Amino acid sequence: MGQESEQESESGDVNQSFTVTSSGDNSNQSVGAQGTANTGNAQNQVAVEQVDSSAENIEVEGGSSIEVSPEQATQTQQEVEQAAAAAE
């Protein structure tokens, strides 16, 4: 007795862009930009074959999943150095 199973998957393209701007005479910033994407497919195929059995319904529990959990820490120390001239 034999059994064949076939499973296909498709994936797409990822196109991400990030823009960080700053303006002003006395401005600063620290940016931690992180792009996260997944174009894959979670696949889980189960084949069940009955031999000399009288079971009518067979249920298979569980499955596959894809988890994306990015982490990023951005630390900065910003200082403003300012020189002022005193008017006499």
MDTraj code that builds the backbone (N, CA, C; nanometers):
import mdtraj as md
import numpy as np

residues = "MET GLY GLN GLU SER GLU GLN GLU SER GLU SER GLY ASP VAL ASN GLN SER PHE THR VAL THR SER SER GLY ASP ASN SER ASN GLN SER VAL GLY ALA GLN GLY THR ALA ASN THR GLY ASN ALA GLN ASN GLN VAL ALA VAL GLU GLN VAL ASP SER SER ALA GLU ASN ILE GLU VAL GLU GLY GLY SER SER ILE GLU VAL SER PRO GLU GLN ALA THR GLN THR GLN GLN GLU VAL GLU GLN ALA ALA ALA ALA ALA GLU".split()
xyz = np.array([
    [0.0852, -0.1167, 0.0000],
    [0.0000, 0.0000, 0.0000],
    [0.0899, 0.1231, 0.0000],
    [0.0525, 0.2197, -0.0756],
    [0.1315, 0.3420, -0.0812],
    [0.0431, 0.4644, -0.0904],
    [0.1009, 0.5770, -0.0600],
    [0.0250, 0.7027, -0.0620],
    [0.1187, 0.8159, -0.0993],
    [0.0734, 0.9035, -0.1835],
    [0.1526, 1.0201, -0.2221],
    [0.0819, 1.1468, -0.1779],
    [0.1611, 1.2430, -0.1391],
    [0.1076, 1.3726, -0.0995],
    [0.1856, 1.4809, -0.1714],
    [0.1178, 1.5877, -0.2039],
    [0.1838, 1.6991, -0.2717],
    [0.1333, 1.8299, -0.2124],
    [0.2260, 1.9219, -0.1921],
    [0.1892, 2.0505, -0.1344],
    [0.2710, 2.1587, -0.2039],
    [0.2048, 2.2626, -0.2481],
    [0.2731, 2.3732, -0.3143],
    [0.2599, 2.4998, -0.2303],
    [0.3566, 2.5875, -0.2476],
    [0.3492, 2.7149, -0.1769],
    [0.3929, 2.8259, -0.2693],
    [0.3473, 2.9441, -0.2387],
    [0.3848, 3.0623, -0.3155],
    [0.4344, 3.1693, -0.2201],
    [0.5218, 3.2523, -0.2702],
    [0.5780, 3.3599, -0.1900],
    [0.5811, 3.4858, -0.2747],
    [0.5792, 3.5996, -0.2101],
    [0.5807, 3.7261, -0.2815],
    [0.7060, 3.8052, -0.2519],
    [0.7180, 3.9183, -0.3149],
    [0.8313, 4.0074, -0.2943],
    [0.8019, 4.1041, -0.1797],
    [0.9061, 4.1498, -0.1161],
    [0.8939, 4.2512, -0.0112],
    [0.9694, 4.3742, -0.0571],
    [0.9043, 4.4878, -0.0483],
    [0.9672, 4.6143, -0.0849],
    [0.9392, 4.7125, 0.0288],
    [1.0421, 4.7428, 0.1048],
    [1.0257, 4.8336, 0.2180],
    [1.1198, 4.9511, 0.2011],
    [1.0739, 5.0668, 0.2424],
    [1.1610, 5.1842, 0.2428],
    [1.1302, 5.2668, 0.3680],
    [1.2333, 5.3356, 0.4155],
    [1.2207, 5.4151, 0.5365],
    [1.2811, 5.5514, 0.5104],
    [1.2167, 5.6539, 0.5582],
    [1.2664, 5.7896, 0.5441],
    [1.2669, 5.8553, 0.6818],
    [1.3806, 5.9124, 0.7166],
    [1.3930, 5.9834, 0.8438],
    [1.4384, 6.1246, 0.8111],
    [1.3655, 6.2221, 0.8585],
    [1.4015, 6.3612, 0.8326],
    [1.4081, 6.4377, 0.9638],
    [1.4801, 6.5464, 0.9589],
    [1.4928, 6.6324, 1.0751],
    [1.5084, 6.7751, 1.0253],
    [1.4539, 6.8681, 1.0983],
    [1.4668, 7.0082, 1.0571],
    [1.4773, 7.0960, 1.1813],
    [1.5221, 7.2151, 1.1602],
    [1.5344, 7.3095, 1.2705],
    [1.6804, 7.3391, 1.2984],
    [1.7040, 7.4528, 1.3628],
    [1.8405, 7.4935, 1.3918],
    [1.9009, 7.4159, 1.5090],
    [1.8205, 7.3702, 1.5990],
    [1.8720, 7.3020, 1.7168],
    [1.7907, 7.1741, 1.7390],
    [1.8038, 7.0809, 1.6458],
    [1.7276, 6.9572, 1.6584],
    [1.8206, 6.8381, 1.6406],
    [1.7881, 6.7320, 1.7074],
    [1.8596, 6.6072, 1.6907],
    [1.7643, 6.4927, 1.7182],
    [1.8035, 6.3764, 1.6711],
    [1.7186, 6.2602, 1.6917],
    [1.8005, 6.1331, 1.6766],
    [1.7501, 6.0291, 1.7355],
    [1.8069, 5.8954, 1.7198],
    [1.6954, 5.8052, 1.6713],
    [1.7184, 5.7423, 1.5588],
    [1.6142, 5.6608, 1.4976],
    [1.6659, 5.5183, 1.4825],
    [1.5896, 5.4260, 1.5292],
    [1.6187, 5.2845, 1.5062],
    [1.5136, 5.2280, 1.4132],
    [1.5363, 5.2366, 1.2847],
    [1.4381, 5.1878, 1.1865],
    [1.4636, 5.0405, 1.1597],
    [1.3592, 4.9622, 1.1653],
    [1.3722, 4.8192, 1.1415],
    [1.2522, 4.7712, 1.0615],
    [1.2794, 4.7104, 0.9506],
    [1.1723, 4.6539, 0.8697],
    [1.1659, 4.5035, 0.8902],
    [1.0474, 4.4519, 0.9058],
    [1.0287, 4.3084, 0.9242],
    [0.9174, 4.2626, 0.8318],
    [0.9455, 4.1582, 0.7581],
    [0.8446, 4.1063, 0.6657],
    [0.8623, 3.9559, 0.6515],
    [0.7562, 3.8904, 0.6139],
    [0.7606, 3.7472, 0.5873],
    [0.6708, 3.7182, 0.4691],
    [0.7262, 3.6553, 0.3688],
    [0.6455, 3.6194, 0.2524],
    [0.6302, 3.4688, 0.2398],
    [0.6748, 3.3948, 0.3382],
    [0.6659, 3.2491, 0.3325],
    [0.5287, 3.1990, 0.3711],
    [0.5098, 3.0721, 0.3527],
    [0.3838, 3.0080, 0.3860],
    [0.4082, 2.8995, 0.4901],
    [0.3254, 2.8972, 0.5905],
    [0.3342, 2.7884, 0.6881],
    [0.2707, 2.6650, 0.6255],
    [0.3461, 2.5590, 0.6191],
    [0.2954, 2.4381, 0.5553],
    [0.2942, 2.3227, 0.6539],
    [0.1888, 2.2505, 0.6498],
    [0.1771, 2.1321, 0.7343],
    [0.0783, 2.0382, 0.6665],
    [0.1304, 1.9353, 0.6066],
    [0.0445, 1.8393, 0.5392],
    [0.0531, 1.7063, 0.6121],
    [-0.0619, 1.6517, 0.6441],
    [-0.0673, 1.5244, 0.7146],
    [-0.1436, 1.4260, 0.6272],
    [-0.0835, 1.3128, 0.6030],
    [-0.1487, 1.2077, 0.5258],
    [-0.1809, 1.0923, 0.6198],
    [-0.3051, 1.0489, 0.6183],
    [-0.3481, 0.9389, 0.7043],
    [-0.4021, 0.8287, 0.6146],
    [-0.3548, 0.7096, 0.6408],
    [-0.3974, 0.5950, 0.5616],
    [-0.4559, 0.4896, 0.6559],
    [-0.5747, 0.4419, 0.6241],
    [-0.6381, 0.3403, 0.7077],
    [-0.6147, 0.2019, 0.6479],
    [-0.5724, 0.1105, 0.7326],
    [-0.5541, -0.0280, 0.6901],
    [-0.6246, -0.1166, 0.7926],
    [-0.7177, -0.1966, 0.7461],
    [-0.7945, -0.2866, 0.8329],
    [-0.8527, -0.2114, 0.9527],
    [-0.9185, -0.0993, 0.9242],
    [-0.9719, -0.0159, 1.0303],
    [-1.1172, 0.0161, 1.0010],
    [-1.1914, 0.0429, 1.1050],
    [-1.3323, 0.0774, 1.0865],
    [-1.3614, 0.2210, 1.1275],
    [-1.2577, 0.2999, 1.1493],
    [-1.2800, 0.4392, 1.1886],
    [-1.3398, 0.5161, 1.0717],
    [-1.4409, 0.5989, 1.1003],
    [-1.5053, 0.6748, 0.9933],
    [-1.4420, 0.8119, 0.9751],
    [-1.4190, 0.8807, 1.0828],
    [-1.3633, 1.0154, 1.0738],
    [-1.2327, 1.0219, 1.1519],
    [-1.1322, 1.0751, 1.0893],
    [-1.0033, 1.0940, 1.1546],
    [-0.9744, 1.2430, 1.1561],
    [-0.9506, 1.2970, 1.2743],
    [-0.9193, 1.4385, 1.2875],
    [-0.7761, 1.4542, 1.3333],
    [-0.7039, 1.5415, 1.2666],
    [-0.5654, 1.5686, 1.3010],
    [-0.5594, 1.7109, 1.3542],
    [-0.5064, 1.7273, 1.4752],
    [-0.4970, 1.8590, 1.5356],
    [-0.3550, 1.9112, 1.5271],
    [-0.3435, 2.0396, 1.5404],
    [-0.2115, 2.1029, 1.5360],
    [-0.1942, 2.1770, 1.4053],
    [-0.0733, 2.1994, 1.3687],
    [-0.0467, 2.2692, 1.2440],
    [0.0829, 2.3469, 1.2521],
    [0.1107, 2.4170, 1.1480],
    [0.2325, 2.4975, 1.1411],
    [0.1975, 2.6443, 1.1524],
    [0.2926, 2.7204, 1.2023],
    [0.2732, 2.8646, 1.2095],
    [0.4070, 2.9325, 1.1890],
    [0.4021, 3.0552, 1.1504],
    [0.5215, 3.1369, 1.1337],
    [0.5094, 3.2542, 1.2291],
    [0.6101, 3.2733, 1.3100],
    [0.6085, 3.3838, 1.4043],
    [0.7264, 3.4758, 1.3760],
    [0.6979, 3.6022, 1.3619],
    [0.8012, 3.7028, 1.3400],
    [0.8021, 3.7931, 1.4625],
    [0.9117, 3.7915, 1.5369],
    [0.9223, 3.8688, 1.6604],
    [1.0542, 3.9457, 1.6630],
    [1.0620, 4.0523, 1.5879],
    [1.1877, 4.1284, 1.5887],
    [1.2029, 4.2100, 1.7167],
    [1.3260, 4.2294, 1.7550],
    [1.3557, 4.3148, 1.8700],
    [1.4697, 4.4072, 1.8325],
    [1.4621, 4.5290, 1.8792],
    [1.5680, 4.6257, 1.8521],
    [1.5711, 4.7268, 1.9658],
    [1.6909, 4.7548, 2.0126],
    [1.7079, 4.8552, 2.1173],
    [1.7935, 4.9678, 2.0601],
    [1.7461, 5.0877, 2.0729],
    [1.8200, 5.2049, 2.0266],
    [1.8443, 5.2943, 2.1475],
    [1.9704, 5.3188, 2.1766],
    [2.0051, 5.4044, 2.2885],
    [2.0825, 5.5245, 2.2365],
    [2.0614, 5.6356, 2.2996],
    [2.1317, 5.7562, 2.2583],
    [2.1482, 5.8487, 2.3777],
    [2.2493, 5.9284, 2.3705],
    [2.2689, 6.0334, 2.4700],
    [2.2867, 6.1619, 2.3912],
    [2.1925, 6.2495, 2.4039],
    [2.1949, 6.3732, 2.3276],
    [2.2282, 6.4895, 2.4191],
    [2.3207, 6.5693, 2.3733],
    [2.3601, 6.6856, 2.4500],
    [2.3514, 6.8093, 2.3614],
    [2.3195, 6.9177, 2.4223],
    [2.3164, 7.0457, 2.3529],
    [2.4233, 7.1340, 2.4139],
    [2.5197, 7.1723, 2.3313],
    [2.6226, 7.2646, 2.3762],
    [2.5903, 7.3996, 2.3169],
    [2.5725, 7.4947, 2.4022],
    [2.5273, 7.6253, 2.3557],
    [2.6160, 7.7346, 2.4194],
    [2.6699, 7.8162, 2.3350],
    [2.7501, 7.9291, 2.3833],
    [2.6678, 8.0558, 2.3635],
    [2.6583, 8.1329, 2.4684],
    [2.5808, 8.2580, 2.4611],
    [2.6733, 8.3750, 2.4882],
    [2.6565, 8.4778, 2.4107],
    [2.7352, 8.5994, 2.4307],
    [2.6515, 8.6976, 2.5098],
    [2.7086, 8.7475, 2.6146],
    [2.6362, 8.8444, 2.6969],
    [2.6510, 8.9826, 2.6385],
    [2.5434, 9.0523, 2.6262],
    [2.5474, 9.1886, 2.5736],
    [2.5896, 9.2858, 2.6832],
    [2.6802, 9.3763, 2.6494],
    [2.7268, 9.4740, 2.7491],
    [2.6616, 9.6065, 2.7296],
])
top = md.Topology()
chain = top.add_chain()
for i, resn in enumerate(residues, 1):
    res = top.add_residue(resn, chain, resSeq=i)
    for name in ("N", "CA", "C"):
        top.add_atom(name, md.element.get_by_symbol(name[0]), res)
traj = md.Trajectory(xyz[None], top)
